Amino acid sequence: CDLQSRLLFLGLELRSFQVGLVRPGPPPPPPPAERFRATLGETVVRRFKFINYNTVRGDYVISVDTSEFSVPATVTAAAAAVKVGTEVSFDITYEPARLGAARCT
């Protein structure tokens, strides 16, 4: 999130001189990791939530890179009020197919 502003110098000899300033903001932190723990044959379902700040209705495409996790293909987000946001949520289902740790992105 960049911070943009204007700086105005006023002087008797120079009159006025305006400069545009852009200060880059820090990148957002990575989202927290979701951790699932299940035994073989068990299914774990967790609800994932995020805030949508888009002021028009939109669809988010969701994909995972392993068959042990399942998610809906798309999630529809309602239009958000300016600077308020709307909460969007969907279910993540985990069903282990083998012993050991599984990772998904």
C-alpha positions as CSV (number, residue, x, y, z in Angstrom):
1,C,0.0,0.0,0.0
2,D,1.8,3.2,-1.2
3,L,1.3,6.5,0.5
4,Q,0.9,9.3,-1.9
5,S,1.0,13.0,-1.1
6,R,1.9,16.4,-2.4
7,L,4.5,18.8,-0.9
8,L,4.1,22.5,-1.5
9,F,7.0,24.9,-1.1
10,L,6.2,28.6,-0.8
11,G,8.7,31.4,-1.0
12,L,9.0,35.0,-1.9
13,E,11.4,34.4,-4.8
14,L,10.2,31.0,-6.0
15,R,6.6,31.7,-5.4
16,S,5.2,28.1,-5.1
17,F,6.7,24.8,-6.1
18,Q,4.8,21.6,-5.8
19,V,6.3,18.1,-5.6
20,G,4.5,14.8,-5.7
21,L,5.7,12.2,-3.2
22,V,5.2,8.5,-3.2
23,R,6.3,6.5,-0.2
24,P,6.1,2.7,-0.8
25,G,4.5,0.8,2.0
26,P,5.7,-2.5,3.4
27,P,4.4,-5.6,1.7
28,P,1.6,-7.4,3.5
29,P,2.5,-10.2,5.8
30,P,2.0,-13.8,4.5
31,P,-1.3,-15.3,5.4
32,P,-1.3,-17.6,8.4
33,A,-0.8,-21.3,7.7
34,E,-3.7,-23.5,8.2
35,R,-2.8,-26.8,9.9
36,F,-4.9,-29.9,9.7
37,R,-4.4,-33.1,11.7
38,A,-6.3,-36.3,10.8
39,T,-5.9,-40.0,10.9
40,L,-6.3,-42.2,7.9
41,G,-10.0,-42.5,7.1
42,E,-10.9,-39.3,9.0
43,T,-12.2,-36.2,7.3
44,V,-11.5,-32.7,8.7
45,V,-13.4,-29.6,7.5
46,R,-12.3,-26.1,8.3
47,R,-13.8,-22.8,7.3
48,F,-11.3,-20.3,5.7
49,K,-12.2,-16.6,5.9
50,F,-10.8,-13.5,4.3
51,I,-11.9,-9.9,3.8
52,N,-12.8,-8.6,0.4
53,Y,-12.2,-4.9,-0.2
54,N,-13.3,-4.8,-3.8
55,T,-16.2,-2.4,-4.3
56,V,-17.8,-4.6,-7.0
57,R,-19.1,-8.1,-6.8
58,G,-16.6,-10.6,-7.9
59,D,-15.6,-14.3,-8.1
60,Y,-12.4,-15.8,-6.6
61,V,-11.0,-18.9,-8.2
62,I,-9.7,-21.4,-5.7
63,S,-7.4,-24.3,-6.5
64,V,-5.2,-26.8,-4.6
65,D,-2.3,-28.9,-5.8
66,T,-3.1,-32.2,-4.1
67,S,-6.1,-34.5,-4.1
68,E,-6.1,-34.8,-0.2
69,F,-7.6,-31.3,0.0
70,S,-10.8,-30.3,-1.6
71,V,-12.2,-26.7,-2.0
72,P,-15.0,-25.2,-4.1
73,A,-13.8,-24.1,-7.5
74,T,-15.0,-20.5,-7.0
75,V,-16.3,-18.3,-4.3
76,T,-18.5,-15.3,-4.9
77,A,-17.8,-12.1,-2.9
78,A,-20.3,-9.4,-2.4
79,A,-19.4,-5.8,-3.1
80,A,-17.7,-4.1,-0.2
81,A,-18.4,-0.7,1.2
82,V,-15.4,1.6,0.8
83,K,-12.7,0.9,3.5
84,V,-15.0,-1.5,5.3
85,G,-14.8,-4.8,3.4
86,T,-17.0,-7.9,3.5
87,E,-16.1,-11.3,5.0
88,V,-15.9,-14.1,2.5
89,S,-15.6,-17.7,3.6
90,F,-15.4,-21.3,2.2
91,D,-14.8,-24.8,3.5
92,I,-11.5,-26.7,3.1
93,T,-11.8,-30.4,3.4
94,Y,-8.8,-32.6,4.3
95,E,-8.9,-36.4,4.0
96,P,-5.4,-38.0,4.2
97,A,-4.7,-40.7,1.7
98,R,-1.3,-41.8,3.0
99,L,0.8,-41.7,6.2
100,G,3.0,-38.7,6.9
101,A,2.8,-35.0,6.3
102,A,1.0,-33.4,3.3
103,R,1.4,-29.9,2.0
104,C,-0.9,-27.9,-0.2
105,T,-0.6,-24.5,-1.8
